[in-house]
């Protein structure tokens, strides 16, 4: 095995993964759920955790929800449910969202974490 193929690459920003979110507490999204990876690739390559945002088909009129179309379903990225999870919780890669969607999510995250 060559050195390059043995290097762990990690999930990539903008990918959607099925993530085992249990155990949870209170109002957190439960079960195994599709989630958008929002952490930067360099972080994903070098540490064991990844920052994800659950995707849901339940539409709510919250400023922290971004409309998303993925795998022929309309829904939202639930930025109010952002989580850091260990990469062992990543069950299966489901696909990638368009770069414009990933950029929109990043923009709202910046707004959420910027003092106003």
C-alpha positions as CSV (number, residue, x, y, z in Angstrom):
1,X,0.0,0.0,0.0
2,X,1.5,3.4,-0.9
3,X,1.6,6.3,1.5
4,X,-1.0,8.4,-0.4
5,X,-3.7,5.8,-0.3
6,X,-3.2,5.1,3.4
7,X,-3.8,8.7,4.4
8,X,-7.3,9.3,5.8
9,X,-9.1,11.9,3.8
10,X,-12.2,12.3,5.8
11,X,-15.6,13.5,4.6
12,X,-15.7,16.7,2.5
13,X,-17.5,19.9,3.0
14,X,-20.8,19.9,1.0
15,X,-21.2,16.1,1.2
16,X,-24.4,14.6,2.6
17,X,-23.9,11.6,4.9
18,X,-26.2,9.4,6.8
19,X,-25.2,10.0,10.4
20,X,-26.1,8.0,13.6
21,X,-27.1,10.9,15.9
22,X,-28.3,8.8,18.9
23,X,-28.0,9.1,21.8
24,X,-29.6,12.5,22.0
25,X,-31.1,14.7,24.7
26,X,-34.2,16.9,24.7
27,X,-35.2,18.4,21.4
28,X,-32.1,17.3,19.4
29,X,-32.8,15.5,16.1
30,X,-32.7,11.7,16.8
31,X,-31.9,8.5,15.0
32,X,-29.8,8.0,11.8
33,X,-30.3,11.1,9.7
34,X,-29.0,12.7,6.5
35,X,-26.6,15.5,7.4
36,X,-24.7,18.1,5.5
37,X,-21.0,18.4,6.3
38,X,-20.2,22.0,7.0
39,X,-16.7,21.7,8.6
40,X,-13.8,22.6,6.4
41,X,-12.0,19.8,4.5
42,X,-8.7,20.5,6.3
43,X,-10.4,20.0,9.7
44,X,-12.1,16.8,8.5
45,X,-8.8,15.4,7.3
46,X,-6.9,16.0,10.5
47,X,-9.2,15.5,13.5
48,X,-11.7,12.7,14.4
49,X,-14.8,15.0,14.5
50,X,-16.9,16.6,11.8
51,X,-19.4,19.4,12.0
52,X,-22.8,18.5,10.4
53,X,-26.2,20.0,9.9
54,X,-29.2,17.7,9.8
55,X,-31.4,17.8,6.7
56,X,-35.2,17.5,7.1
57,X,-38.2,17.4,4.9
58,X,-40.2,19.1,7.7
59,X,-40.3,22.7,6.6
60,X,-40.3,25.4,9.3
61,X,-40.3,29.2,8.8
62,X,-37.1,29.8,10.8
63,X,-34.3,32.1,9.7
64,X,-31.9,29.3,10.7
65,X,-33.4,26.9,8.1
66,X,-32.1,26.9,4.5
67,X,-34.2,25.4,1.7
68,X,-32.6,22.4,0.1
69,X,-33.3,20.0,-2.8
70,X,-31.5,16.7,-2.4
71,X,-32.2,13.3,-3.9
72,X,-35.5,14.5,-5.5
73,X,-36.8,15.7,-2.1
74,X,-37.4,19.3,-1.0
75,X,-36.6,20.2,2.6
76,X,-34.3,22.3,4.7
77,X,-30.9,22.3,6.3
78,X,-31.6,22.7,10.0
79,X,-28.7,25.1,11.0
80,X,-30.3,25.5,14.5
81,X,-29.4,21.8,15.0
82,X,-25.7,22.0,14.1
83,X,-23.6,19.3,15.8
84,X,-20.1,18.1,16.1
85,X,-19.9,14.3,15.8
86,X,-17.1,11.8,15.8
87,X,-16.5,10.5,12.3
88,X,-17.4,6.9,13.5
89,X,-21.0,8.2,13.5
90,X,-20.9,8.6,9.7
91,X,-22.7,5.6,8.2
92,X,-22.8,6.2,4.5
93,X,-22.1,8.9,2.0
94,X,-25.4,9.9,0.2
95,X,-24.1,12.5,-2.2
96,X,-23.1,16.1,-2.6
97,X,-25.1,19.3,-2.6
98,X,-24.5,22.0,-5.3
99,X,-21.7,24.5,-4.4
100,X,-24.3,27.3,-4.3
101,X,-26.3,25.5,-1.6
102,X,-23.1,24.9,0.4
103,X,-22.2,28.6,0.1
104,X,-25.7,29.7,1.2
105,X,-25.4,27.5,4.3
106,X,-22.0,28.9,5.1
107,X,-23.3,32.5,4.7
108,X,-26.1,31.9,7.2
109,X,-23.7,30.2,9.6
110,X,-21.5,33.3,9.5
111,X,-24.5,35.5,10.2
112,X,-25.5,33.3,13.1
113,X,-22.1,33.5,14.8
114,X,-21.4,37.2,14.1
115,X,-22.2,39.6,16.9
116,X,-24.6,42.2,15.6
